Amino acid sequence: MRFARSLQPIPMEIVLGEVRGFVVDPMRLSVDSRIDVYPGESTPIDIAVKFDSEDECYGWSNLSYFSDPPWRHPDWKLPKGRYLITVAVSSSGQKCTSSFRLFNDAGPKDFRLEAASASDKVSKAGVKLGG
């Protein structure tokens, strides 16, 4: 997971006339994704990415920027299908979790994330409960 509004961990290109170069900001090069979200506020998070010409999708985090091939971390490759995922966010000693269904069983236009229903919940043994 990656906070969608956090800085992308890539060097910034600068252009001064005909001189080109890169500025390396160590805060951007972090594989860690942390931001301040204040009480009463919310912020979007990125969970997965799907590329137009590929059947699989990939889990998304700052590590995705450093993978080979780019943006496709091999450990987070998800073949075509539907997945039940749980997102956990910790803050000040509190932890909030929510379950979602990730749809990667059709083309890029149908790639989506939806809130899971009560019948989608997974037991600790990883067995799907309900219909």
Order of alpha helices (4+ residues) and beta strands (2+ residues): beta-beta-beta-beta-beta-beta-beta-beta-beta-beta
